[in-house]
Amino acid sequence: MTDPTGPLTGPTETRTEPPTETRTGPTTSKAPEANPYDNRRQVLYWRLLARLFDPEEQATLESSSLAVVKDIGLPPALLDPRASVDSIVQRHPELADEFDHLMVPDVDAEGDDGRDRAAEVRRAALVSKVLLNVFSTGSGAVTAEQLARWQSDAGWLERALGCEPGGLRGGGAGPGASGPGGVSPTGTGFGAPTPDLSTLIPAIGPELGAVEADLVKRMRLREVLADPALASRLTPSMSLIEQLLRDKNNLSGVALANAKSLIRRFVDEVAEVLRTQVEKTTVGALDRSVPPKRVYRNLDLDRTIWKNLTNWDPEEERLYVDRLYYRHTARKTTPQRLIVVVDQSGSMVDSMVNCTILASIFAGLPKVDVHLVAYDTQALDLTPWVHDPFETLLRTNLGGGTDGTVAMALAQPKIAEPRNTVVVWISDFYEWRAEPLFESMAAIHRSGAKFIPVGSVTSSGRGSVNPWFRERFKDLGAPVLSGHIRKLVHELKTFLT
């Protein structure tokens, strides 16, 4: 390979040129010469592809990439697979801003003719670093330190895509930077045309979760939990919580205490985000039959000034107030019953965790009576612990089979006033006894209760729903709700308002 700082040329060929003809009129323009910046960028991307598919170094690509990185003023550590993005940013703080929104191009940028090719080479080097650290995870056992480093690097990838760290993997369960689902609606890539992130990111999120789950499985989790120093390096995530919930019955002593601490940390973090989403919309309409409380925080300053404008004294330039006006804060609310039935089989762990936390938040709202039922081949009424999602999750027993009829036997008697009841059923609906279960669900819908079938309530939106149930719910007029947990929050707020 030739010097990457200059044009890359192919093999030399000997050609016999035809005789030159004398022509009149416009001349034919020659093809533009290769741009050296384009060649440098190609070197970096070829190295990226080579390292993704083959962990062995390609000496020519490595040396050429090193020459490019040095020439554009970036640290050689970008090419070190052992260096995390955090460590690079710590040594070179000026790069932090470049990593943020790195893969979200400026929509106001000039067209192709005005591209800053030097900046694109620099961006290619940074993008290659993030992608390699996240998607080239090797094989073999994983330590707690390696998992923590990967989670940090994945957070930088999410930031590069315009999302909040953890937003794509579901750990934060929170909104991202700008667009729906926590993503920026602009494109990514370098040059035109650019793919649309609104369609690209929904595919990236589940893949990040799958990579993280694989790393957790490759980690000797019990040994790590038994060592407080190692356990302290773990960052709670959905993949880690799933493994802890599966293995909690095999843990004891220090390992069990560390596992519980991680679960509680994760629950508290997700609860904080979900609580904000729930509280964005006020529950109930204003009840003007109740006099407003005459306290300062309820003072309606604008209305007070407007109503007293006739008392303005232009000579003294003073407004004399005869009467203060206050805002109404009391709201009309009807007692509502929320029954959440969640499939706790192995394929629904993400939904189980999210909905358990969500149920506890709604249980804290005024005049909302929340009941929680979990099931696999057996059903468990978790209502006594619904206010504490941590205790609820510790009582779950993730299984493999699914029989919704046992959960229906617990849920149906809880419907006392159908018009004031909403039943949320979270499952992939791959059921052992499908027809009798669906008939029971249809009966709940016909009774006047609000029945909401939910296929998945994850941050990524990935989930498979039994097509047989999907079609019948659609015909029933209660289509399956699937996607981000914010959709379920919106549906429940609409009913409870």
N, C-alpha and C positions, 0 to 999 in steps of 0.2 A: 504494500500500500504506500502511496506517495505521501508527501507532507500534507497533513490535514489543514494546514493554514492556507494552502493554495488549491487551485482547481484539481479535482480528481479526474484523471484521464484513463481511457481504456487502452487495450493493446494497440501498438502501432501497426498500421497496414500500409502497404505500398500500393498506390493507385496511379493509374494513367489518366491524366486529366484530358478532357476533350479540347479540341482547338478553341481558342477564344473567338467569339463572333462579335462583330461590330453591330450594335443595335441602337435604334433610336427610340425615344419615349422613356417612360419611367423605368428605373432600374429595380431589380429584385433585391430586397433587403436581406442581409445575412442573419442567420440564427444568432441570438444573443449568446455571449460567452457565459460559461458556468459561473455563478456567483460564489466566491470563496466562503461566504457566510452560510449559504445553503449546504455546501459540502461539510462544513464543520458540524452543522446541526445533524446531518445524516450520520456522521461518525458516532455522535452521542446516542442517537436512536438505534443504530445497529448494535452498539454495545448493550443498550438496554434490552433489546430483544434477545441477544445472545446470552446474557446473564439470567434472563427469566426462564429460558428453556434449557440452559446448561450451566450448572454452577461452576464449571471449570473456566478459568480465565482464558480469554483469547488474547495472546500477547500483543498482537498488532493493534487490535481494537483498544486495549488498555493503554498502550503507550501513546496512541494517537489521541485518545480521549484526554489523557493527562496533559498533553501538549495544548489541546484546545482550552481546557479548564484554566491552565496557568496563563494562557495568552489573554483570556477575557477577564482576568483578575479575580477568579473565584478560588476558594481554598481547595487544595487537592483532597482534603478529607471527604469531599462530596463523593469521591469514587471509592471510599473505604466502606465495604459492606458492614463492617462492625461498628461504624460510627452512627449514632442516632441523630435524627434531625435536631433534637433538643441539645445535644452536645455541640453540634455545629453552630446553632444559634447562640448558645452560651458563649462560645469563643468569638463569634462574629455577629453581634447583636443587630448590625445593620441589615442582615439577611431576613430578619423576622417579618418585616413588612413585605418583602418580596415573596415569601412563602404564602402569605395570606392572599386569598383570591387568585392564586397563581394560575389556575386553570379556568378562570372566568375572564375572558377578554373584555376589553373596554368596548361597549357597543357604539361609542362615539369615535372609535379609531378610524383612521383613514382607510381607503380601499387598498387593494392588492399592490398598486403602484407606489403607495406611500408607506409600505410596511417597513418597520424598523428591524432589519434582518439581524443586526448585531444584538438587539434586545431579545430576539427569538432564539438565538444561540444560547444566550444566558438563561433564558427560561427553560430551554430544553435540558440543560444541565441540572437545574433545580427539580424539574418534573421527574427526570430519570431517577434522581436520588429518592424522592418520595415513593415512587412506584416500586422501585426495587426493594426498599426497606419493608414495604407493606406486603407485597405479593411474592417475594422470594424468601420463603421461610425455611427452606431446607427440610431435613428429616431428622428423626431421632428424638431423644428426650428433650424437654423444654424446661428451663428453670423459671422460677418466679421473676427473676430479674429480666430474662428474655421476654416473658409475657408482658411485663410492665413496659419494657422498651417498645414492643410492638404496638401496644395500646396507645402509647404516646405518639408513635409515628403515624398510626391510623388517624389519630386526632389531627395531625398536620395535613394529612390527605383530605380529610373532611373540610378543614379550613381552606385548603387550596381550591376546593370545589364550591366554596361559598356557603358552607354549612357550619353549624356549631359543632365542636368536638363531641363525639358520641351520638350526634343526631342521626347518622346513617345506620349505626350498628344497633340502636335501640337502647343503649345504656342510659342515655340522657332522656330519652323519650320526649325530647323537647323540640321546639321549633328551630329552624335554622336561621339563615341570615335574612332572606327576603321573600322568596316565592312560596307557593303553597307546598305544604309538606316539609317546609324548612329548607328549600333550595332556591338558588337564584334561577330565574327563567331564561337567562342568557345562555350562549353556547360556550363550547370549550374547544381547545385545539389551537393550531397555529397556522394562520392563513385562512383563506376562504376555500370552500364553505366550511362552517363549523357546526358540529352536531349540537343538538338541543339538549341542555342539561336536564330539562324537565322530563325527558324520556330516558336519558342516560343514567341519571342518579338512582331511580327506582330499581335499576338492575345492579348497580354497584353496591347499594346497601346490603342486600341479602348475601352477596359474595363476601363482603367484609365480615359479616356475621359468621359465615361458614369457615373462613380462615381462622377467625378467633376461636371458634368452637374446636377446630382441629388442634390448635395450639394448647388449649385447655386439656383436651383428651391426652395429649402427648406429655403432659406435665404430671409428675408424681405428686398429685395433689395432697394425699394423706401425709406424706413426708414433709411437704411444705407447711401444711397447717400445724403440724406438731412442733415446728420451730417458729417461735414468735418473731424472730428477726426476719425470717423468710416470709412469713405470713404478712408482715407489715408492708412488704413490697407489693403485695397484690392490690390491684385496683378492681373494685367490684364491677362486673359487667353481666349482661344477661346470660352469656355462655357460662361464665363462672358460677352464677347463681343456680343455673340448671344442674350443673355437676354437684354442687353442694346439696341441693334438695334431693337429688338421687342417692347421694352417699351418706346423708346425715345419720341414718340408723347404724352405720358402721363406724361412726366417730365417737370419741369419748375424751374426757379430760381436756387438755390444752387444745387439742385439734378441734373438738366440738365447740369450745368457747370461741376460738378464732373464726370458725365457720359461722357461728351465730353473729359475731361482730360484723363480718363482711355482709351477711344478709341484711342486717339492720341498717348498715350504711347505705346499701343499695336502695332499700325500701324508702329510707328517708329522702334520698336524693330524687328518686322518681316521684315520690309523693309531693315534694315541693313544686315540681314542674306541673304535675297534674292538678294540684290545688289551684295554681295560678290560672290554668285553663278553665277550670270549673267556675272560678269566681269572676271571670271576665264578664259574664252576663248575670244581671241581677235576677234573683228568683222572686216571682210574684209582682203584680201590678200595685201601684200606689193606692193605699186605702185612705181616701180623703175624709172619711167619716171619723177618723181618729185625729184629734187636734195635734198639730206638730209640737214637739218638745221645744220649749223656749230656752235653748242653750246656744252658746256662741257658734258651735260647729254647724248648727242648722240655720244660721242667719242667712237670709237671701238678700245679699247686699245690693245687687242690681235692682231687684224689685222694690226694695226699701227706698232707694234713691229716686226711682221713677215715680212712685206713688207720692213722694213728698216734694216733687219739683215745684209745686205751687207755693211752697214756703221759702223759696229762694229769695234772699235779700241782696239785691245787686249792689247797694251802697256798702254794706259790710262784707259782701262776697261770702256769705255764709248760707248754709242750708239747714233750716230748723226742722228737725224730725219729730213729727207728732206720733208716728206709729212705726213699730218695727215689724217686718214680715219674715216668717220662717218657712223653711222647706219641710214638706211632709216626708217622713222617712218610713212610716209604718206601711206594711205591704199586705195585700190580700193573699193568703196562701191557703190552699186546701190540703189537708193531710194526704200524702201520696205514699203508696207502698211500692217499693222497688225490689223485685225478686231477681237475683242474678244466679243463673245456673251455668257453671263452667266445667267443661271437659278437662279433667286433669290427667288424661293419657299423655304418653310421652311426646306426641306431636304437637301438643298445645301448651307447652311450658310457658312460652312467652306471654300468651294470652292469660294464662292462669295467674302469673305474677302481676301483670298490668291490671287485670280486672279485680283482683283481690285488693290492690291498693286503691283503685278507683271506687270500689264499693265502700271502703272505709271513709273516703272523703265525702261521698254523698250521705253516708250515715251521720256525718257531723253537721249536715244542713238542717235548718229548722223544719219540723213537720214532714220529714222524709223518713219512712220506716223501711229499713234495708234488711233484706234476708239474703243469705249466701249459701248456695248448695254446690258442692263439688262431687264429681262422679267419674268412675271408669266402669268397672263391672259392678261396683258397689257405690252407694251414695252416702255422703256425709253432710250433715247440716252444720255449717260453720257459723251460723248466725250469732251465737253467744260471743264469738271473738271477732265479729265483723269490724269493730272499732279499732282493732289492733292487727294490721296486716302482717306484722312480723310473727305474732303468735299463730295467725291463721295459716301462713305458709309452712310453719314448722309442723302443723297437724296434717298437711297434705301428704299423700302417698302416691307419687307418680307411677302410673301403671301402664299397661299396654293395651288391654281390651277396652271396648266401649259399649255400654248398654244404657241408653238414655231413659229407658222406661223406669229404671230404679230411681233416677233423679226426678222424673215426672211424678212418681208416687209421693215424693216429699214436697214438690213445688205446688201441685194443684190445690191441696188443702189450705195453702197460704193465701189463696185468692178469695178474699172476703167480699170486697167491693170492686168488681171488674172495671168500672169506669174510672176508678182512681188507682188502678194497678198497672204497672209496666213490668213485663217479664222479658229479661234479656238472656238469651240462650247462646252461649259461646261454644262453638264446636266446629270440627271439620265435617261433621254429620256422616261419617263413615260408620254406620250403626249396624249392630247385630240384628235388631228387630226394627227395621225401618218403617214399615207401614203402620203398625200400631202406634209408634211414637209420633209419626206425622199426624195421624188422626187426632191424637191428644192435643198436639200443638194447634191444629186447625180449630179444635173446640175452644181453646183459650182465645184465639183470635175472634171467633164468632160471638163469644160471650160479651165482647165489648172491651176487654182488656187490651192494652197496647202490647203486641208481641213483636220483639225485635230479634230476629235470628242474625247472629254475627259469625262470620267465617274466620276472621282473624282480627286481632286488635294489637298489632305489632307496630313498631316504628317504621319498619321497612315496607310493610304491606304485603309481604309474601305469604301465601297460604293457599292450600288446596281444599276445595269444597266439593263434596259429593254432588255430581251433576243431577242426580235423581232428585235430591232435596232442593237444589237450587231452582230447578224448573217448577217444582210444586209450590215452593214459597212465592215465586214470581206470580204464578196463577192465583195464589191465595190473596195477593195484594200486599204481601209483606216480604219484599225482596231481601235477599241476604245482604247485610251490611259488611263490607270487607275493606280493609285498608288501614290507614293510620288511626290510632286511638282517638285522635281529635274528632273523627267522624262520630264515634260513639258518644263522646262528651256532648257534642252538638245535639244529637238526637235526644239524649236524656234531658238536657237543659230545656229543649223545646217542649217536652212533655211535662216537665216539672214546673215550668214557668206559669 
